[in-house]
Amino acid sequence: METTDSLSVLIAHVIPFTLVLFRLAGVFLMAPILTSTMIPTKFRALLATVLAVAAYPMVAPVLTAPAEIDLFGLLPLIACEAMIGLCVGALAAIPLLSLELSGVMMGQSIGFGLARVYNPESDVDTDLLGQLLLMVATGVFVAVGGIESLFGGIVRSFERVPVGSVGAGQAPLDLFLGVLASGCDLGLRVAMPVVGSTLLLVIVLGVVGKTMPQINIMTVGFAIKIFAGLCVLALAMVAVREIVGTATDDAIDRSLAWLQSLGGAR
């Protein structure tokens, strides 16, 4: 009889734990670093399970998911929980992708558009400067505690939004548009020093080519643009850490505010 009671108690926690697991697993689909193909899928699944086991005792008192539910009722709940983790991870990834976009713009302006490399993670050819800035942004994301803030926020979300209380119609579309706009602004601000200086250099080279046509501007100008662009980029890299840290904190704060609004809307 005691064994049966223990088994019943254990079964009663299976569905709530599954929902907790899928909310955490959703983060692994979009969050920076965690989506890398360099991390084996089995390891990511194991890490998500370990985090769910660690977080479940803290969030169990606020769980509202029914203990008895059929499969057709469970699938929408799983999808909604995964959506929460997916949204939080995507919001955290936007600042890093914005840095990659700025690297692509800089590479195109200084003449690195043809110098592309194969990226095995995304299975596409990528820009050199785009990959460089993405790696720098990823390092800054880790250095400023982005991973800790990300998982801390998703664990705290169980207090604001208990499992099973979010519908599919509550996706943060307006929030995504706002963060995307901020990401585009971030990418432009990082790229403008190089793009602007390259534009001025092209104008100067054009004037020189008109006044001294004996100089081969196409040959000389290409090397000058690369050298000047890389020098300006090296100077601009000093501010990248602060920019990425601020953008990451802002994205995580916005995602937590969205979760808070979901908690208030219940």
N, C-alpha and C positions, 0 to 999 in steps of 0.2 A: 504493500500500500504506500509506503514511504517512497519507494522507487518510482511508483506511478505518479505521485504528487510532484516529485522532483522533475520528472520528465515533462509533466504538464507545464510547470513553471518555465522550463527551458524552451519548450515549443512556443510559449507565449511571447518570448523575446526574439524569435526568429524573424518575424516580419518587421518589427521596428529596427532590428539590427541590419536587415537587408536594405531598408530605406536609408539608414545612416551610411552604409557602405556605398550606395550608389550616389549619394550627394558628394561624398569625398572622391569617388571614382570619376565624377564629372569634371573635377578640377584637372585630372591627369589627361584629359582630352585636349585642353587648350592652354594650360598654364605654361609659362616659360620654363625651359629646361626639362620639365617633366614629360613633354611631348617628344623629346629627342629620340630618334631611332637608335642612338647609341646606348640607351637604356633598354634592356630587353623587356618585352611585354610581360613575361612571367614575373620579372622583378617589380615592375610597376603595379601589377595586380597584387602581388604579395605586400608591397608597401602600402597600398590602399587598404588592404585587409587589416594590416597591423595598426594603421592609424585609426581605422574604424573600431577595432577592439580597444584601443587606448581611449578613444573619445566616448565610446558608448556609456561607460559608467557615469561620466559627467553629464551626459545629456538625457539619460534614461528618465529622470524625474519629470522632465518637461515633454516627454513624448505623448502624442495624441493619436497615433495611428492605431486603428482597431486591431485587436489580436486575432480576430476571425474574419477572414475575407477570402473570396475566391480569386482564381487566377486572373479573370477578366477585370476584376476591380483592383488587383495589385499592379497590373502593368501600367495603367495611367499614373499611379502614384510613383512608381519607379521612374517613369519618364519625366515627371515633374521634379523629382528630387535630383535626377541627373542634370536637368536643365539649370537648376540653381548653381551647382558646381561648375557646369559648363560656362555659364554667364560670368561668374566670378573669375574663372581662369582666363576667359577671353578678354575681360576688362583689364586684367593685369598684363596681358600680352600686348595690348595695343601700343603702349609707349615704346616697347622694344621694336615692334614692327615699324613704328614711325621713324626710329633711328635708321633702320634698314632702308626705308624709303628715301631718307635724306642722303644716305650713302649712294644710292642709285642716281639721284639727281646730281650729286657732286661728280660721280664717275662719268656721267654723260657730258657734263660741262667741261671737264678737263681732258677728255679724249679717251677715257677708259671704257667706253661703250662697247668696243669690240673685244676687249680683254675680259672674257667671261670664263668662269670655271664651273665644273659640274658639282652640284651639291647633292650628295647621296641621300641626305635626310628628306629633301623635298622632291628628288628625282627630276630636277630641272637645272638649266644653266642659270647661274646667278652672277650678279655684279661683284667685282672685287671689293670696292669700297663699301658696298652694301653689306657684304659678309663681315668685313672688318668692323663696321660700326655695330652690327648685330652682336658680334662677340664681345665688343667693349660694353655695350648696353647690358648684355647678359651678366658679365662680370660685375658691373655696377649694381645690377639687380640683386645679386647674391651678397655683395658687400654691404649694401644698405639694409639688409635683412628682409628682402622682398619675400623669400620663401617662408620665413617665420610669420610675417604679417599675413601672408596669403592663407596659410593653414590656421593661424590664430583667428582670422576673420571667419573662415568657414566653420570652425568649431563654435565660435560665439553665435553664429547664425542659428544654431539649434535653440538658443534661448529666445531669440526674436521670432523665429519662424519654425515652430515644431514640425516634425516630419508629417507628411500627409495633409498639410494645411494650405498648400499652394496649388493653384490651377494653372493650366497651360496658357490661359489668356493673360497671365500676369508677367509675361516676358518683358524685360526692360528695354523696349525699342527706343523710347525717347532718351534713355540713359546711354544706350549704345551710340546714338547719333551725336549726343553731346561729347562723349569720350572720343569718338572718331574725329569730330571737328577739332578737339583739343590735340589729338594725335597729329592731324595734318598741320596744325599750327606749330607743333613741336618740331616736326620734320622740316618745315620751311625755315624756322628760326635757326636750326642747326646747319642747314645747307646754305643759307643766304650768304654767310661770309665767303665761302668758296665760290659759289655761283656769281655773286656780285663782283668779286675781285677778278674772276675769269672774264666776265663781261667787259669790265674796264680794260683789261689786258687785251682783249680782242679788238676793242676800239683803238687802243694805242697802236697795236700791230697793223691795223688797217691804215692808220694815218702814216705810219712809217713805210708801209708798202707803197703808198701813193707818192710819197716824197722821194723814196729811194727804191725804185723798181728793180734795181740790180740785186737786191737782197731777196733770197728765196724765203719768203715769209711762211710758206706752207711747211718747210722743213724746220726752220728755226723756231717758228711760233709754236709748233707742236710740243717741242721739248720745254720751251719756256712756260707754256700753260701747265704742263704736268708738274714742273718744279715749283712754280708759284702756288698752284692749287694745293700741293702736298704741304708746303710751308704754312699756308693759311690754315689748313686742316689741323696741323700739329699744334698751332697756337689755339685753335678753337676747342681742341680736345680737353683743355683745362676746365672748361665750363660744362662738359658733357656729364660729369659725375653729378653735379648739383642739379642739372636739368632732368636727368633720368630719375634721380632720387625723388625730386619733387613731383614729377609726372606719375611715378609709381605710387607714391603715397596718395596723390589725388585720385588715381583710378581705384585704389583699394577703399579709400574713404567714400567714394561715390557708390561703390558696390555695397558697402556696409549701410549707407544711407538708404539704398534701395531695399535691402533686407529689412531695415527698420520700418520702412513704409509698408512692406508686406506684413510685418508683425502688427502694425497699427490698423491695417485694413481688414484683419480677420474679424 
